[in-house]
Amino acid sequence: MSDKPQKSEGAPMGMSFERPIQELEARLSELESLSLRTGLDISEEIEALKKSVRSRTESIYKNLNAWETVSVARNVDRPGAVDYIANILDDFIELHGDKVFGEDPAIVSGLATIQNRRFMLIAHRKGRTTKERLACNFGCAHPEGYRKALRKMKLAERLKLPIVAMINTPGAYPGIGAEERGQAAAIAENILGMFYLRVPILVIVIGEGGSGGALGIGIGDRVLMLQYSYYSVISPEGCAAILWKDTERIPEAAEALKLTSSDLRKLGVIDGVIPEPLGGAHRAPTVLMDEVKRTILRELDGLDRIPTEELLRRRRDRYRHLGALPGRFPSVESAVP
């Protein structure tokens, strides 16, 4: 596998709010090509245009609304689980199956190593090509995927390895087969089971964090989000359909859901935000993945210093008090390490 994230098959040119940036980048590319072909010294013009690209990108991304942030989180060129495995791990041994029904490629799990730091990686996998995306149900896991995840987490507990979970799913697979095989029960068992795992759990939302599909691997001692990811009880489309039956109100639903990293940090739902490169992870994936690598090492080191019983107590308290009304219950901050 290449050491760089691969372009997705059929990837779109970009998002509508990025068009001004793309126009400037196209002009910059033309000037650079002209300079190479003709040998003309137009370095000043090129440098001025580069500054314009940066300025416009900063302006646009500084003022993204919630629905535009969702678009960035869903960008097909954004690094996914396979990219992180290929680029930040020194070693990875994938582990398969749930020993009940079969293998679900929408969840990837295995023994991972970064700089002699060993841990169990559990992540949603969306795939890159059309064939891969169909095989992975676009990151929507079946019950066997969640059962596989819990089995591997319990293995990590036996091996005394911390767990790193990477969330990137619009939600659990909603098909009839998944429901027949106990989708809701599998997710519920994962949520309950993760509360009792006697090893540190680090959760990072790397793209989409949708509904119970995200929570199925999302109970952690530290929960972080990439800057332009989202985390929500329902998708903006689903919310608009249920409340108003009107697709025109999807942006309004996105704002009301408070699903961005900045909103969730203020509400105390997450513990921190991992900054993305200017213009989002899809513009500089290697830079972003290096930052995630450093974050994983730093967070696991911090969690290692917390005694196991204290770790479990804080984990339970964290979710017991999440979303509590001011003055009614102890603050979320008191439950978060």
Long-range contacts (C-beta under 8 A, 24 or more apart in sequence): 1-82, 1-86, 2-86, 3-86, 3-87, 4-87, 4-285, 4-286, 5-77, 5-79, 5-80, 5-83, 5-87, 5-285, 6-128, 7-77, 8-76, 8-77, 8-128, 8-129, 9-128, 9-129, 9-130, 10-76, 10-130, 11-76, 11-77, 12-76, 15-68, 15-71, 15-72, 15-75, 17-60, 17-64, 17-68, 17-71, 18-60, 20-56, 20-60, 21-53, 21-56, 21-57, 21-60, 21-279, 24-49, 24-52, 24-53, 24-56, 25-53, 28-53, 54-278, 57-278, 57-279, 58-278, 61-228, 61-278, 61-279, 61-280, 64-228, 65-251, 65-254, 65-255, 66-230, 66-236, 66-251, 66-254, 66-255, 66-257, 66-258, 66-259, 66-260, 66-263, 67-236, 67-250, 67-251, 67-254, 67-255, 69-228, 69-230, 69-254, 69-259, 69-260, 70-208, 70-230, 70-236, 70-254, 70-259, 72-228, 72-280, 72-282, 73-207, 73-208, 73-228, 73-229, 73-230, 74-207, 74-208, 75-280, 75-281, 75-282, 77-282, 77-285, 78-206, 78-207, 78-280, 78-281, 78-282, 78-285, 79-206, 79-281, 79-282, 79-285, 79-288, 79-289, 80-125, 80-126, 80-127, 80-128, 80-168, 80-206, 80-207, 81-108, 81-123, 81-124, 81-125, 81-126, 81-166, 81-168, 81-206, 82-108, 82-125, 82-127, 82-128, 83-285, 83-289, 84-123, 84-166, 84-206, 84-289, 84-292, 85-112, 85-121, 85-123, 87-286, 87-289, 88-114, 88-289, 88-290, 88-292, 88-293, 88-296, 89-113, 89-114, 89-121, 90-114, 90-115, 92-121, 95-148, 95-152, 95-155, 96-148, 97-144, 97-148, 98-144, 98-145, 98-147, 98-148, 98-151, 99-147, 99-151, 100-144, 100-147, 101-143, 101-144, 101-147, 101-181, 102-144, 103-144, 103-148, 104-141, 104-142, 104-144, 104-145, 104-148, 105-135, 105-136, 106-136, 106-137, 106-139, 106-140, 106-141, 106-142, 106-145, 106-169, 106-173, 107-141, 107-145, 107-146, 107-148, 107-149, 107-217, 109-148, 109-149, 109-152, 110-152, 111-161, 112-164, 114-293, 114-296, 114-297, 115-297, 117-296, 117-297, 117-300, 118-161, 119-156, 119-161, 119-162, 119-163, 119-164, 119-296, 119-300, 120-152, 120-153, 120-155, 120-156, 120-159, 120-161, 120-162, 120-163, 120-164, 121-164, 121-165, 121-166, 122-149, 122-152, 122-153, 122-163, 122-164, 122-165, 122-166, 122-217, 123-165, 123-166, 123-167, 123-168, 123-206, 123-217, 124-166, 124-167, 124-168, 124-169, 124-213, 124-217, 125-168, 126-168, 126-169, 126-207, 137-173, 138-170, 139-168, 139-169, 139-170, 139-208, 140-169, 140-170, 140-171, 140-172, 140-173, 140-174, 140-213, 141-169, 141-172, 141-173, 141-213, 141-216, 142-172, 142-173, 142-177, 142-178, 142-181, 142-183, 143-178, 143-181, 143-182, 143-183, 143-185, 143-186, 143-187, 144-181, 144-186, 146-172, 146-186, 146-187, 146-189, 146-190, 146-216, 146-217, 147-186, 147-189, 149-190, 149-216, 149-217, 150-189, 150-190, 150-193, 150-194, 153-193, 153-194, 153-197, 154-193, 154-197, 156-197, 156-199, 157-197, 157-198, 157-199, 160-199, 161-199, 162-199, 162-200, 162-201, 162-202, 162-300, 162-303, 162-304, 163-197, 163-199, 163-200, 163-201, 163-202, 163-220, 164-202, 164-203, 164-204, 164-296, 164-300, 165-201, 165-202, 165-203, 165-204, 165-217, 165-218, 165-220, 166-204, 166-206, 167-203, 167-204, 167-205, 167-206, 167-207, 167-208, 167-209, 167-214, 167-217, 167-218, 167-231, 168-205, 168-206, 168-207, 168-208, 168-209, 169-208, 169-209, 169-210, 169-213, 169-214, 170-208, 170-210, 170-213, 170-235, 171-210, 171-211, 171-212, 171-213, 171-214, 171-235, 172-211, 172-212, 172-213, 172-216, 173-213, 184-212, 186-216, 187-212, 187-213, 187-215, 187-216, 190-215, 190-216, 190-217, 190-219, 191-215, 191-216, 191-219, 194-219, 194-220, 195-219, 195-312, 195-315, 195-316, 195-319, 196-312, 198-308, 198-311, 198-312, 200-300, 200-303, 200-304, 200-306, 200-311, 201-315, 202-296, 202-299, 202-300, 202-303, 204-274, 204-292, 204-295, 204-296, 205-229, 205-230, 205-231, 205-261, 205-270, 206-292, 210-234, 210-235, 211-235, 219-315, 219-319, 220-315, 221-303, 221-306, 221-311, 221-314, 221-315, 221-318, 221-337, 222-271, 222-272, 222-299, 222-302, 222-303, 222-337, 223-269, 223-270, 223-271, 224-270, 224-271, 224-272, 224-273, 224-274, 224-295, 224-299, 225-261, 225-264, 225-265, 225-270, 225-272, 225-273, 225-274, 226-261, 226-273, 226-274, 226-276, 226-281, 226-288, 226-292, 227-261, 227-273, 227-274, 227-275, 227-276, 228-261, 228-276, 228-280, 228-281, 229-261, 230-259, 230-260, 230-261, 231-259, 231-261, 231-264, 231-269, 231-270, 232-257, 232-259, 233-257, 267-323, 268-322, 268-331, 268-332, 268-333, 268-336, 269-322, 269-323, 271-336, 302-337, 303-337, 306-337
